[in-house]
Each structure stands twice: as structure tokens, then as C-alpha cells.
């Protein structure tokens, strides 16, 4: 197990290095610079800003310097926000996105698993059909469409919620509903199909033949095995919800990291783009790492040989 963990960590570092290098050179390949086209910026001032941020040096020299700064945890200074550290901006804005995303993840897992279990236990009945229709709608309707509909009907027309902002617990309801709808649908479908397979497995029939009560069979034999596909999905889903809420943040006027990321791209704030890209990459890799470890722990059929899954 220890060797498996070390192998995964080494793989993460290699992946992160490739991500940093690819993003850096792709960004530099785009013509122009962050100060081109700025109002009230003369060529002399532009040249001075280029020198200040090291953009007048050869690209490979900029690259090696950036790698050295990253190795010491220095993400640099934003090129568009006066004297603001990239790490500080990420820290402040990510806290908002994290709270919103964490609530959406908890809601998605609980509601999705319950919906899938109810559908599987009532296979081919009205409840099963209704649950699957809701799941299909959840997958088919984009989150930004659902967010706009919720905002219009429940906030603007009914007045039950605030249209914009995230100042209290009630303000989380609409953004969380919009963010979690699609994951709920995926988890419900995964749980349902997985449970239908497990319900007819030989070890479940054997457990029933031994006279075990239904609660023991459900939690010890059915849910534990049926939940594996959900665990596999939860890792990437977690990263996607936390890092991909930019549209929802914009619709509801929430100042999270996604909103900053889009603004950085439009203004070509190199240091912010690099910093948030690396941050997103680390989140995705850590989520994948935790998923792999959880998968090995939960599924006894997975054996490790020389640090590799077998």
C-alpha cells in the first residue's frame, strides 16, 4: 500500500510538471501581452511594465525562473490587480467557492444515492420511472439554464430567495440546487444500475438463505458493493463542482475563484492564469488520488502487487 501511494504521488508530480509547462508555453504562444491595448499606457510605460514583470526576457528564461518561484511557493503578483499577491487572491476567492461546492457535493451524494436506492428497490414501478425521469431531466438541463429558471421563478417572481449574493444560509439554496442537479442525476443512475446488479448477485442470495436480516444484507452486502461506481464518480465530481462553478457564480453574483479565473483570461493576467491553473490541477489530482485510495480500501477484490493495482 505504501509503495502504491508513493507511485501515485510521483505520478501526480510528473503530471503537475507537464501541466505547468504546457500552460506556460501555450500562454506565451498567444500574440501580444497583458498591457497591449491598455488605455492611457504609453509605449514607454508598457516597456517599463514588461521589464518589471520580466516579460522582456527570453521565454525559456521566464520559464525557468517561474519554475524556481513555484518550487518555493511563490505564485507572483497579479499583473492587473495593484500589489495583490496571486496566492492571496486564490486563498480569498477559493474559500467562497469551496463553501458553495462543499454544500453542493454533500447534497448531490445524499440525494443521488437515496434516489438511486429508492428506484432500485422499486424496480419497474411508478417510483422507479419518476426517479429516472427526474434523473434524465437533471442530466439534460444545463446548470446555467436551471440556475436562470430558479432565479427567475423562485427569487424574482416568488420572492422566496435573494436574486444575487451569498450572505446567509438561505442564499445557498438556489446556487446549490443548480450546481448539484446534474451530479444528483448521475449518482442516482449509477446507484440504481449498480444496486440492480448486486441485488441479484449470488452472495446476496446466499446471505438471504442464511437467514440474515434485511438491514444487515442491505448495509453489509448490497450498499458496500453497489457504492463503488459512485465512489469512482465522486472524486472527479468533487473537483468539477469546486472548480467549475464559474457560470453559477456569475449568475448569482458570487465572488468565487471561477469568476476571477475568467476575468484573468479576458485581461491576460499571466500570473493569475498560471496560479489558478496550477491550483485547479492540484485539486483534480488530489481528488483522483483520494478516489483511488478509497477504491482500494472499499473494494476487497482489488489487490495491490508491487505498488500496482492487480
C-alpha positions as CSV (number, residue, x, y, z in Angstrom):
1,X,0.0,0.0,0.0
2,X,2.8,2.4,0.9
3,X,4.5,1.7,-2.4
4,X,1.2,2.3,-4.2
5,X,0.8,5.7,-2.5
6,X,4.4,6.7,-3.4
7,X,3.9,5.7,-7.0
8,X,0.7,7.8,-7.2
9,X,2.4,10.8,-5.6
10,X,5.3,10.6,-8.2
11,X,2.7,10.3,-11.0
12,X,1.0,13.4,-9.6
13,X,4.2,15.4,-9.6
14,X,5.0,14.4,-13.2
15,X,1.5,15.3,-14.3
16,X,1.8,18.7,-12.5
17,X,5.1,19.5,-14.2
18,X,3.6,18.7,-17.6
19,X,0.5,20.8,-16.8
20,X,2.7,23.8,-15.8
21,X,5.0,23.5,-18.8
22,X,2.1,23.1,-21.3
23,X,0.1,26.0,-19.9
24,X,3.1,28.3,-19.7
25,X,4.2,27.8,-23.3
26,X,0.7,27.8,-24.7
27,X,0.0,31.1,-22.9
28,X,3.3,32.6,-24.3
29,X,2.4,31.4,-27.8
30,X,-0.6,33.8,-27.9
31,X,0.4,37.0,-29.7
32,X,0.5,40.2,-27.6
33,X,1.0,40.9,-23.9
34,X,-1.2,41.8,-20.8
35,X,-0.5,45.6,-21.3
36,X,-1.2,45.8,-25.0
37,X,-4.3,47.9,-25.8
38,X,-4.5,49.4,-22.3
39,X,-5.9,52.9,-22.2
40,X,-3.5,55.7,-21.1
41,X,-0.5,53.4,-21.3
42,X,2.3,54.9,-23.5
43,X,4.8,52.7,-25.2
44,X,7.4,53.8,-22.6
45,X,5.2,52.8,-19.7
46,X,4.3,49.5,-21.4
47,X,8.1,48.7,-21.9
48,X,8.7,49.5,-18.3
49,X,5.9,47.2,-17.1
50,X,7.2,44.4,-19.4
51,X,10.6,44.9,-17.7
52,X,9.1,44.9,-14.2
53,X,7.4,41.6,-14.7
54,X,10.3,40.0,-16.7
55,X,8.3,39.7,-19.9
56,X,11.1,41.3,-21.9
57,X,13.3,38.3,-21.3
58,X,13.5,35.2,-23.5
59,X,10.6,32.8,-23.0
60,X,12.8,29.9,-21.7
61,X,14.5,32.2,-19.2
62,X,11.0,33.3,-18.0
63,X,10.0,29.6,-17.8
64,X,13.0,28.5,-15.6
65,X,12.5,31.5,-13.3
66,X,8.8,30.7,-12.9
67,X,9.6,27.0,-12.1
68,X,12.0,28.2,-9.5
69,X,9.4,30.6,-7.9
70,X,6.8,27.9,-7.9
71,X,9.2,25.5,-6.2
72,X,9.4,28.0,-3.3
73,X,5.6,28.5,-3.2
74,X,5.7,32.0,-4.9
75,X,2.9,32.4,-7.4
76,X,3.9,36.0,-8.1
77,X,2.0,39.3,-8.2
78,X,-1.1,39.9,-10.3
79,X,-0.4,41.9,-13.4
80,X,-3.9,43.6,-13.3
81,X,-4.6,44.0,-9.6
82,X,-2.3,46.5,-8.0
83,X,0.1,44.9,-5.5
84,X,-2.0,41.9,-4.9
85,X,-0.4,38.5,-4.4
86,X,-1.8,35.7,-6.6
87,X,-1.7,33.2,-3.7
88,X,-3.7,35.7,-1.5
89,X,-6.3,36.2,-4.2
90,X,-6.7,32.5,-4.7
91,X,-7.0,31.9,-1.0
92,X,-9.6,34.6,-0.5
93,X,-11.8,33.6,-3.5
94,X,-11.4,29.9,-3.2
95,X,-12.9,30.0,0.3
96,X,-16.2,31.2,-1.2
97,X,-16.2,28.6,-4.0
98,X,-15.2,25.8,-1.5
99,X,-18.1,26.5,0.8
100,X,-20.6,26.6,-2.0
101,X,-19.1,23.5,-3.6
102,X,-18.9,21.5,-0.4
103,X,-22.6,22.0,0.3
104,X,-23.4,21.0,-3.3
105,X,-21.3,17.8,-3.0
106,X,-23.0,16.7,0.2
107,X,-26.4,17.4,-1.2
108,X,-25.5,15.6,-4.5
109,X,-24.2,12.4,-2.8
110,X,-27.0,12.1,-0.2
111,X,-29.9,12.9,-2.6
112,X,-28.4,10.9,-5.5
113,X,-27.7,7.7,-3.5
114,X,-31.1,7.8,-1.9
115,X,-32.9,8.4,-5.2
116,X,-31.0,5.6,-6.8
117,X,-31.7,3.2,-3.9
118,X,-35.4,4.0,-3.9
119,X,-35.5,3.5,-7.7
120,X,-33.7,0.1,-7.5
121,X,-35.8,-1.1,-4.6
122,X,-39.0,-0.2,-6.6
123,X,-37.7,-1.5,-10.0
124,X,-40.2,-1.1,-12.8
125,X,-42.7,0.6,-10.6
126,X,-44.0,4.2,-10.8
127,X,-41.5,5.4,-8.2
128,X,-38.7,4.0,-10.3
129,X,-40.0,5.6,-13.5
130,X,-40.5,9.0,-11.8
131,X,-36.9,8.9,-10.3
132,X,-35.4,8.1,-13.7
133,X,-37.4,10.8,-15.4
134,X,-36.0,13.3,-12.9
135,X,-32.5,11.9,-13.4
136,X,-32.8,12.3,-17.2
137,X,-34.0,15.9,-16.7
138,X,-31.2,16.6,-14.4
139,X,-28.6,15.4,-17.0
140,X,-30.3,17.1,-19.9
141,X,-30.9,20.6,-18.5
142,X,-27.6,22.6,-18.3
143,X,-26.8,24.1,-14.9
144,X,-26.9,27.7,-16.2
145,X,-30.4,27.2,-17.6
146,X,-31.6,25.7,-14.4
147,X,-29.9,28.5,-12.4
148,X,-31.6,31.1,-14.5
149,X,-35.0,29.4,-14.2
150,X,-34.7,29.1,-10.4
151,X,-33.5,32.7,-10.1
152,X,-36.4,34.0,-12.2
153,X,-39.3,31.9,-10.7
154,X,-38.2,31.4,-7.1
155,X,-36.2,34.6,-6.5
156,X,-37.6,37.3,-8.8
157,X,-41.2,36.2,-9.2
158,X,-42.0,34.4,-5.9
159,X,-39.5,36.4,-3.8
160,X,-38.6,33.4,-1.7
161,X,-34.8,33.9,-2.1
162,X,-32.4,36.7,-2.9
163,X,-31.6,37.2,-6.6
164,X,-27.9,37.8,-6.0
165,X,-25.3,37.4,-3.3
166,X,-24.3,34.8,-0.8
167,X,-24.8,36.4,2.6
168,X,-26.7,33.8,4.6
169,X,-27.7,30.1,4.7
170,X,-30.9,30.7,2.6
171,X,-28.8,32.2,-0.1
172,X,-27.1,28.8,-0.8
173,X,-30.4,27.1,-1.8
174,X,-30.6,28.2,-5.4
175,X,-26.9,28.0,-6.3
176,X,-26.6,24.6,-4.6
177,X,-29.7,23.3,-6.4
178,X,-28.3,24.4,-9.8
179,X,-24.8,23.0,-9.1
180,X,-25.9,19.7,-7.7
181,X,-28.8,18.8,-10.1
182,X,-26.6,17.1,-12.7
183,X,-24.4,15.2,-10.2
184,X,-27.6,14.0,-8.4
185,X,-28.9,12.6,-11.7
186,X,-25.6,10.8,-12.5
187,X,-25.3,9.4,-9.0
188,X,-28.9,8.2,-8.9
189,X,-28.5,6.4,-12.2
190,X,-25.1,4.8,-11.1
191,X,-26.6,3.7,-7.8
192,X,-29.7,2.3,-9.4
193,X,-27.9,0.2,-12.0
194,X,-25.2,-0.9,-9.6
195,X,-27.8,-2.0,-7.0
196,X,-29.9,-3.9,-9.5
197,X,-26.8,-6.0,-10.3
198,X,-25.9,-6.5,-6.7
199,X,-29.5,-7.4,-5.7
200,X,-29.3,-10.5,-8.0
201,X,-25.8,-11.5,-7.1
202,X,-25.1,-15.0,-5.7
203,X,-23.6,-13.7,-2.4
204,X,-26.8,-11.7,-1.7
205,X,-29.0,-14.8,-2.4
206,X,-26.7,-16.8,0.0
207,X,-27.0,-14.1,2.7
208,X,-30.8,-14.3,2.4
209,X,-30.6,-18.1,2.5
210,X,-28.6,-17.9,5.7
211,X,-31.4,-16.0,7.3
212,X,-29.6,-12.7,7.8
213,X,-32.0,-9.8,8.4
214,X,-32.7,-7.3,5.6
215,X,-30.8,-4.4,7.3
216,X,-27.6,-6.5,7.6
217,X,-27.9,-7.6,4.0
218,X,-28.6,-4.1,2.8
219,X,-25.6,-2.4,4.5
220,X,-23.1,-5.2,4.6
221,X,-23.6,-6.8,1.2
222,X,-25.6,-4.5,-1.1
223,X,-24.7,-0.9,-0.4
224,X,-21.0,-1.6,0.2
225,X,-20.6,-3.2,-3.3
226,X,-23.2,-1.0,-5.0
227,X,-21.5,2.2,-3.9
228,X,-18.2,1.5,-5.8
229,X,-19.2,3.2,-9.1
230,X,-20.4,6.2,-7.0
231,X,-17.1,6.5,-5.2
232,X,-15.3,6.4,-8.6
233,X,-17.5,9.3,-9.8
234,X,-17.4,11.4,-6.6
235,X,-13.7,12.2,-7.0
236,X,-13.8,13.9,-10.4
237,X,-17.3,15.3,-9.5
238,X,-15.8,17.0,-6.4
239,X,-13.1,18.7,-8.4
240,X,-15.5,19.7,-11.2
241,X,-18.1,21.2,-8.8
242,X,-15.5,23.2,-6.8
243,X,-13.5,24.4,-9.8
244,X,-16.4,24.6,-12.3
245,X,-18.9,26.8,-10.7
246,X,-17.8,29.9,-12.6
247,X,-21.1,30.2,-14.5
248,X,-23.2,29.7,-11.4
249,X,-21.0,32.2,-9.5
250,X,-21.6,34.8,-12.3
251,X,-25.4,34.2,-12.5
252,X,-25.8,34.7,-8.7
253,X,-23.1,37.4,-8.3
254,X,-20.9,35.2,-6.2
255,X,-17.2,36.3,-6.0
256,X,-15.5,32.9,-6.2
257,X,-12.3,31.7,-7.8
258,X,-14.1,30.8,-11.0
259,X,-15.2,34.4,-11.6
260,X,-11.6,35.6,-11.0
261,X,-10.3,32.9,-13.4
262,X,-12.5,34.1,-16.3
263,X,-11.6,37.7,-15.7
264,X,-7.9,36.8,-15.7
265,X,-8.2,35.1,-19.1
266,X,-10.0,38.0,-20.6
267,X,-7.4,40.5,-19.3
268,X,-4.5,38.2,-20.0
269,X,-3.2,38.3,-16.4
270,X,-0.5,35.7,-16.9
271,X,0.4,35.2,-13.2
272,X,-3.2,34.8,-12.2
273,X,-3.9,32.4,-15.1
274,X,-0.9,30.2,-14.2
275,X,-1.6,30.3,-10.5
276,X,-5.3,29.3,-10.8
277,X,-4.5,26.6,-13.4
278,X,-1.9,25.0,-11.1
279,X,-4.3,25.3,-8.2
280,X,-7.1,23.6,-10.3
281,X,-4.7,20.9,-11.4
282,X,-3.7,20.1,-7.8
283,X,-7.3,19.9,-6.8
284,X,-8.1,17.5,-9.6
285,X,-5.1,15.3,-8.9
286,X,-5.7,15.2,-5.2
287,X,-9.4,14.3,-5.8
288,X,-8.3,11.5,-8.1
289,X,-5.7,10.3,-5.6
290,X,-8.2,10.1,-2.8
291,X,-10.6,8.3,-5.1
292,X,-8.0,5.7,-6.0
293,X,-7.1,5.1,-2.3
294,X,-10.8,4.9,-1.3
295,X,-11.4,2.5,-4.1
296,X,-8.6,0.1,-2.9
297,X,-9.9,0.3,0.7
298,X,-13.6,-0.2,-0.1
299,X,-13.2,-3.0,-2.7
300,X,-11.6,-6.1,-1.3
301,X,-11.4,-7.6,-4.7
302,X,-8.6,-5.1,-5.7
303,X,-5.2,-6.4,-4.7
304,X,-2.0,-4.5,-4.8
305,X,1.1,-6.1,-6.3
306,X,4.4,-4.1,-6.2
307,X,2.5,-0.9,-5.7
308,X,0.2,-1.5,-8.7
309,X,-3.4,-2.5,-8.9
310,X,-3.9,-6.1,-9.8
